[in-house]
Amino acid sequence: MKLSKFKFNLPEDLIALHPAKNRDESRMMVVNRNTGEIEHKVFKDLLDYFGEKDVFIFNNTKVFPARLYGNKEKTGARIEVFLLRELNEDLRLWDVLVDPARKIRIGNKLYFGEDDSMVAEVIDNTTSRGRTLRFLYDGNHDEFKKALYALGETPLPKYIDRPVEPDDEDRYQNIFATEEGAVVAPAAGLHFSRELMKRLEIKDCRFAFLTVHSGLGNFREIDVEDLTKHKMDSEQMIVNGDVVDIVNKGKDDGRQICAVGTSVMRAIETAVSTDGHLKEFEGWTNKFIFPPYDFSVATSMITNFHMPLSTLLMMTASFGGYDLIMDAYEVALKEKYRFGAYGDAMLIL
């Protein structure tokens, strides 16, 4: 499978810059893999497709305010620092990306906040853009995290080309997000409102919550034409016993198992045993799913409309079938569906 097979022309005005007014009222394209039929619905119509004891698997990771702006010592140059993950609590070490990277060397100090209240020192160059920063802070760890996050802003994807607004803090977060650690929101879950979750509960649907701390690897450009040579960034994930029990019971009872988003799909395909059942898992995954691929657990999938040449589109095409999904994307362009994290949804049955 070649990278160029996932190229299409996406008009800029179809990239959603803001979410739908209400979470569950974005549009939803329903794609049936058996019949090839494509329907146009609203997201809350999801209720029509699921019933008693069907299982939804959600990613409960929580996005933290990962994007900071600081100034370099002496020159005062403005530097964007994107927090990726905390490496060491006691030493205040963080793995970060810096932009522009060429200006930042080991030993440089960066100052954050209006009064330069937060200072960080560059102690390692890990990649061309990546760095390790040591934050210099006297308080305890909780106070440090609070001060650091107060300086950060919601890490909207770069393709949402506008300043961050107050609403983004709430809307670029799933309502069931509890486990802090992501710098990318699992976008398929953004369509679920409290009311819709309650109505699914009333229908006796089952909810399972695993954790995948989604990282920037989702947006990294692929620089090889042969997809077998692409390496995905690793993401931390946890599938606990509750998830395993709910999903395996649903599977054994012949119920629908709906993966809500590509991060969930990657996680369950990482944690599946040879007999097609989920097993507990705590660790890292760099699983890269592209066509053709045999899925073991999910019978349906909810996802958004993804960018051209993205790994997210490749996984969607793996599950829905390459030809059908690329046809569906042509329809989406014609019907002016909205693309990206704040865009519309696709349900693949």
Secondary structure, DSSP 4 states (H G I P E B T S, - for coil): -BGGGG-----GGGB-SS--SSGGGSEEEEE-TTT--EEEEEGGGGGGT--TT-EEEEE-EEE---EEEEEETTT--EEEEEEEEEEETTTTEEEEEEESGGG--TT-EEEESTT--EEEEEEEE-SSSEEEEEEE--S-HHHHHHHHHHH-B----TTS-S---TTHHHHSS-TT--EEEESS--GGGGG--HHHHHHHHHTT-EEEEEEE---GGGGPPP--SBGGG--PPPEEEEE-HHHHHHHHHHHHTT--EEEESHHHHHHHHHSB-TTS-B--EEEEE-----SS---SS-SEEEEEPPPTT-HHHHHHHHHH-HHHHHHHHHHHHHTTPPBSTTS-EEEE-
